[in-house]
Amino acid sequence: MLQAIRSTVGSWVVKILFVLLILSFGVWGIGDMFRGGGLSNTVAEVGPVEVGRGELDQEFRRQMERLRPLFGGALTAEQARQFGLVDQSVNSIVQRTLFDLAARDAGVAVNDAVVRHRIGEEPAFRNAQGKFDPNQFQTVLRSNNLTESMYVNALRQEIARTLVAGAVASGAKPPQPLVEALYRQRGERRVAELVTIPNAAVGDVGEPSADQVKSFYDDHGVRFTAPEYRGLTVARLSVDDVAKDMTLTDEQLRAYYEEHIANYQTPERRTVKMVLVDDEAKAKAIAEAAKTAGLDEAAKQAGTDVVPLEDVARNELPDADLSAAAFTQPEGVVGAPVKSALGWHVLQITKIQPGSSRSFEQVRDEVLARARRDKGFDLIYEVSNRIDDALAAGTALEELAAKQGMALTKVPAVDATGKAPDGTAPALPDLPKLVQTAFGLSSGQTSGLTEGANSAFFVVRVDGITAPALRPLDEVRAQVVDAWKAEEREKRAGERAQKVAEALKAGSAAGAQKVAEEAGGSFAMSAPFTRDARSVEGLTPELIRKLFDAKPEEVVTGAGADSQIVARLKEVIPADPKAPDAPLAAVEENVARGIEADLIAQFTQALQAEYPVTINRDAIAQMYAPTN
């Protein structure tokens, strides 16, 4: 069963499920779709399940958080609504609920062993050594306001949804003619002659007149507009702030030391040679032969291999009996065979690195720092609850900061990228997340308590908003002149490129290289490229598209970052799907994913017939009306 789960969970199905069914829904955002009652203000009904306003608003805000980085942190709720995130959030919840219902009614049950396995594989719960750490597990859950039972139930639902999706879409196989046709289309390569004329090759373009400067400024005002700035007040609270004055007795410190004794000990480590066989008699024969011939030779004579285990600790061996033997056997001696759940082992210890331990007195200061920080982690969540309550009661941020020992910082002005008007960035931790939060607020509004890095928290208030404004011409005149010159050079370089293109189209007696030199440009022959190439030197995606629409010897033109490009198609190299080395597998997999996605979509439509979906558009519109 576990292997089935692994193969399903690790496949494309999870990606499709997350995209189509639980879009933007991470490990911490799984809701309980079967809670009884729910909110009275229902925004959707999916079969017997009612979706409340609160659940939709949670999903909508998660969608906003996912997209905010794409907008430089400046995505507002009103903009998100206009971009269709409300509908997307509704669809996400509906699709997720449909699969929950399908899993429930199909009797899909996920047992505890599967859940434990998935939790153990979650990277967020692993320590620095890459192993599952129960303390890390609890810390992550606490930081996301989850109990263990909440997370386990949510994970169980997620696995069930994944199994349903896998059952629906497994086994899809694309037809071979389609795969081959797509391979020919995607694998075709082309070669082109390239003439590149740098914009700078046109030289001095002179100075613009006053009228030209004014006209350029008027026509390109967006280039010379200052961004929106916001004045902020920020209150921060970190674990160190909470823990720095904490007093702990020697008794408490000694108890902490004993509880975490492994942090102050270096375990004994051994290097072991091991032979593993499945028969006791064979193991005894190898052990006896090793007394005279050595373990390597004895293993070779028995037709097996020696497995080296380098610098292992007792708890790193997979079996208690094996560990006991390996860590009691003298160095250099080949011991008697040892039976474990894996078979029969013959061991030889080749190196012993003794363990060590630091006493409480030696590490008292280190214990104090760690104990304070650990207790600070526990206490900070209590403090955060008090802060949330105070914010809900309308306590002023300055008063709140003073009462709770929060560091208060004033930021006169900052834009959505975290820059002040002079181009510097305020010296604040978690600045990107802080600015992202601030730009989702209106003027005078205070955020809720928000967790940043390292379990530090912040609250931000928007003290004022300076709207984007066109800078005065006198202030940006030098920038306007530079921009006018750059545009003029680009225009004149484009005129040269057109003359080159006309010469090549007319079949100039001079070769492309000669024509390039006369125009002040350079000539190159491209490497073969495909239609989806992105890194062909000298070719933009637009030019690549044009060249794949062209016939041999046709000429196309386009603009690069700082140059004008003329390209003449010289060669078309077909892709042969029958070639022995043709990599059809990737194309086949891609087509299979498309078919599987279609199956998932069709299954979702079928579920809607079984579990009717009703959307309360009026309630949703009221929730996200611009005036709200």
Buried (B, 14 or more C-beta within 10 A) or exposed (E): EEEEBBEBBEBBBBEBBBEBBBBBBEBBBBBEBBEEEBBEBBBBBBBEBBBBBEBBBBBBBBBBBBBBEEBBBBBBBEBBBEBEBBEBBBBBBBBBBBBBBBBBEEEBEBEEEBBEBBBEEBEEBBEEEEEBBEEBBEBBBBBBEBEEEBBBBBBBBBBBBBBBBBBBBEEBEBEEEEBBEBBBEBBBBBBBBBBBBBBEBBEEBEEBEEEBBBEBBEEBEEBBEBBBBBBBBBBBBBBBBBBEEEEBEEEBBEEBBEEBEEEBEEBBBBBBBBBBBEEEEBBBBBBBBBEEBBBBEBBBEBEBEBEEBEEBBBEEBEBEEBBEBBBEBEEEEBBEBBBBEEBBBBBBBBEBEEEEEBEBEEBBEEBBEBBBBBBBBEBBBEBBEEBBEBBEEEBEBEEBBEEBEBEBBEBEBBBBEBBBEEEEEBEBBBBBBBBBBBBBBEEEEBBEBBBBEEBBBBBBBBBEBBEEEBBEEEEBBEEBBEBBBBBBBBEBBBEBBEBBBEBBEEEBEEEBBEBBBBBBBBBBEBEBBBBEBEEBEBBBEEBBBBBBEBEEEBBBBBBBEEBBBBBBBBEBEEBEBEEEEBEBEEBBEBBBBEBBBEBBEEBBEEBBEEBEBBBBEEBBEEBBEEEE
